[in-house]
Amino acid sequence: MGTAWNAYDANKMSAGKADGQALAEIAANDPRIVALTADLAKSTNTGIFGEQFPDRMFNVGIAEQNLFGVAAGLAKVGYIPFASTFAIFACLRGGEFIRTDAAYQKLPVKIIGTHGGLSFGAAGSTHHCIEDFAVMRAIPNMTVVIPADAYECARAIKSCVDVPGPFYLRVGRGMEPLLHNSEDEFDFEIGKAMHLKDGNDVTIIACGNPTRDALIAGEMLDEQGVSAQVINMHTLKPIDREAIVEAAVKTRRIVTVEEHNVVGGLGDAVAAVLAESGKRCILTKIGIPDEFGPIGKPEDLYALYKLSSQGIMETVMELMGKEIEEDDWDDED
Amino acid sequence: MPNTNVTIDELKAKAKELRANIVETTFSATSGHIGGSLSAADMLVALYFKYLNVDPSDPDKYDRDRFVMSKGHCALGYVPCLAMRGYLDIEEVKAKFNKTGSAYGMHPDSKKIRGCDASTGSLGHGLPMGVGMLLGLKLKNMDSKVVVMTGDGECQEGSNWEAAMAAAHYKLGNLIWIIDRNKLEIDGPTEEVLGLEPLADKVKAFGFKVIECKGNDMEDVDRALAEAWANDSDTPVCIISHTMKGIGVEHYQGKVTSHYISFGDSRKDIEPILEYIKNTDVATIK
């Protein structure tokens, strides 16, 4: 047995007893909610959703194309399906079914991609997923959210029911440390960037698991005399353009941080907004530099790709040393 | 329940009308996927004029049967059939098919076409969606049928078999998978491109009850659908409908080249074709 909720359950591991209820909570009051998985739930532990709603859980076996086709069919007859599998198998193995069945028909299929980024480190590149941001944000009608921790995941799951059309939620393996202390201590609105720390010299825009490291890096930078603003861009699409342009004008330096290929993800989304804005700004993208990552413990891989707090801090310091040409820019507010 | 008031002769007449509409739509669009549309025409007519519980005045009727045209390129047959059933204006379909800005493209768009239950075009998507629809309908304790029509070449897509496994596993006795077995795909006969046989045995092995019929013989189509509709077991049904690609257009029927054809600019070119359709009982074509 298993479900979309499975992703959630994984996050619960790091959130202690806090959040296992999210999908089950909303499902209790909303009979439209059903869940699907492709043989990626724990076989004996059905989880909270499965225990409470066994009739509303469907395991389609190891068949990701069918997973999303079936989810679309359920949505066609009035359900809100949460379909969960590893991020890489969702976005690429099942990708065309997500695109053509769910997105083209604007159906409320909620996709939860687990084990995103390098979080399944030792599993190697077959199971790493550094392409899903690019794939998912290029699909029309799709909303893309990458929560920074289990509490945000809970909020996103509760919020996404009201988002029309398909929705992609990317999470890690469930062993990541928490950014927040509880589910209720922060404002979470899909499409609205979350300001984690104020600063005037540079802006760090992060999403997903490395967001916590970005915040720690911001605090480390304070000690180095660099005032860093830290933004949690949990919603990749639709992206909060206003927050990006404001950051550009305020700090003129931006570093993006994502557990994804630097091609096609958060960094490129931010770059596009910056270029279109006409504001003077220099950007450095931290992410996987368009290569398949090595095998290793996730924390080792994060350090390798400067996704750790230390790596982020060092990258910011390098950026602080770069000159910004003043030439023809005339965007001073 | 099937409409028992309609006779085989009436269905045959409707199938002739649909074939003529397919030819005229192709002429208007200048070209089209005529082969698979013509091979499936008799089955489409029998479904829409006798078997499917649908209501053109209420396309979203909650307890309706669902039909998924998984071989979406045969919108050329499916959409005129919807029009003839009363969902759309047939003259508008003919005039606008494939035209810029039209709701009626080469592959059907459920967001734009009244009565169309699923957008299709990429092969191997209909059966998974149909399985999902039926899981949902079953959860609602509804007894509606879900009918999915695939091509035979389409069965080379692995997703069909993923869905077939799920259909049997979840005991979806109200699922009817129709395979339009016209034996040809773009690059040649299915058995030369990538053999499907023994197809019936394969489908049976996946947990379906298999009914075979002569898919261009209305009496046999009716027999097969009656048997499928009467299924009250937990076993999903598959109808392998043996048909001829392009049937009704004399110079193309049974030929690989019928998959997608263009007509000339002159309406005179299609007049003999329409005459042939009018005067021919397709069940007699060998």
Interface residues (C-beta under 8 A of the other chain):
Chain A: V34 D55 R56 F58 V60 G61 A63 Q65 N66 F68 G69 V70 A71 A72 G73 L74 A75 K76 V77 G78 Y79 P81 E96 F97 T100 D101 Y104 Q105 K106
Chain B: R66 S110 K111 D117 A118 S119 G121 S122 G124 H125 L127 P128 M129 G130 V131 G132 M133 L134 L135 G136 L137 L139 K140 G158 S159 E162 A163 M165 A166 H169 Y170
